[in-house]
Amino acid sequence: MDGTANEVALRGKLQLVVRKDLHFQWPRAETSDYYMTMGFSPDLNRAVVQAVREMVDFLSTKYHLRQEDAYMLTSMAADLHVTQVVDGTKGIHAMIPKKIFLQH
């Protein structure tokens, strides 16, 4: 809360793949359970708008949804989390569970 970050140790296995065929406005991430998009701005509300717009774009592209349908799905299924508030730039990430796309 005083402007310094708490650093922690982390062990894990990461695989980074450079995809020159993809051109995103903002970073995106994927885990085994979630798709994530991000937004950053000095204004937390603008960061939210960016993260949501990126999720709508992602869902529209990956699942061939109309923008309106992707927005409705994001509104209903995505969770927003604060990524950072430390250095004046606020960060938000939107997470949508992959399991909602599984067909049974």
C-alpha positions, 0 to 999 in steps of 0.5 A: 500500500505504500508504493513498493511491491512485495516480491515472491519466489515462483517455481514453474514451467513456462513455455513462451512462443513468439507468434509473428502472425498474431497482432494484438493491441494488448497482452493476452494469456491462457492457462489450462482453465482460462483465457485472459485479456488485459487492459492498462491505463492511469484510469481504472475504468479505462483499463476495464474497457480495454480488457473487455474490448480485448475479450470481445475481440478474442471471442469474436475471432476464436469462436466466430461470434458476432461482436454483440454476442461476444460482448454479452458472453463477456458480460455474463461469464468473464470475471475482472481482476485488478492486475496492478495499482502500484506505479500510477498505471492501473491494470485489469485482467478479464478471465473467462473459463474455457469450460463454458466452450466445451460441448457435452 
